[in-house]
Amino acid sequence: MRDDYEVSTGVLSAAGAAITALTPSVAAVESGIKTQRLPGAEITVAAELGLFRDVWSDATHAVGNALDYFGRAVSDAATAYRVTDEVAAVRFQRMQERLGG
């Protein structure tokens, strides 16, 4: 097992924040798609495009929610890693003190 790796919690946290920061942009795209209005008709290109618009705005909304969730999860992982690492370091130090002193 490899144990010579290093995790930069700052970089991990920044990556999570950057992913989460995409959410407003995706929401703006969703809103832009949703506000497009075409003249109504029974079976026309406009009616079909209206349905297409609705499906894509819903899909874009789902992508925005997923990015928000993913970004927050990455940021939370960075925090959890940092806390776990700090606790492990304290425990290791205590163990070293007991063994050495």
N, C-alpha and C positions, 0 to 999 in steps of 0.2 A: 504494500500500500504506500502510495506517495504521501509524504508529509512535509514536502519542501515547497509548499505553495503559500501565496500570500493573497489575502482578499483586501481590496481597498474599499472599505465601507463608504468612504466619501464618494468614490466613483460610482459604486453601486447605487447609493442613495441619489446621486445626481442623475443616473440613468433612469431610475424610477420616476423622478420628478420630471425629466424630459419627456418620458412616455406619457405621463399624466397631463403634461402641458399641451399635448396634441388634442386633448378632448375638446377645448373650445373651437379649434379650427374645424374639427370633424362636425361639431354641432352646427357651425356656421354653414358648412357644406350641406348638411341635412336640411337646415332651415331654407337655404337657397333652393334646393331641389323641391322641397315641399311647397314653396310659395309659387312655383311655376303654375300658371293657369292656362288651360287650353279650352277653346270653345267646346261645349258639350255636344255630343251626338250619340246616336245609338251604336252603330258599328262603323267607326271611321278610324283613320290614322290617329286623329286627336284623342279619341276615346282609348285607343290602345296605348298611346303614349302616356295618357293620364294614369293608367294602371301601372305602366312601367315606372313612371315617376314615383308613385306611391310605394312600390316594392323597393326601389332603390333608396328612397328616403328612409324607409324602415331599416333596410340593411345598413345604411350609413349610420343610423342611430345606434344599431347594435354594435357596429365597429367602434364607435365613440365610447360606448359603455364598456366594451372589452378593453380598450386602451386605458381607460381610467382605472378599471379594476386591476389590470396587469401592472400599470405604473405604480399604483399604491402597494401592490403585493411586493414588487421589487424593492421599493423604499422600505417597507416593513421588514423584508428579509435582511436588508443592510443593518437596520436597527437591531434586529434579533441576533444577527451574527456578532455585532459589536458587543452587545450585552453578554452574550454567551462567552465570547472570547475574554472579556474582562473578568467574568466570574471564574472561568477556568484558570486565568493567570493568578488570581488571588488564591484559589485553592492550591495551585501548584506551589506558589510561594510559601503558603502555610505548611505544606507537606515538606518542602525543602528545609524550612526552619525547624520542624520537628525532627527530621532525620539528621540535620547538621548540628542541632543545638541541644 
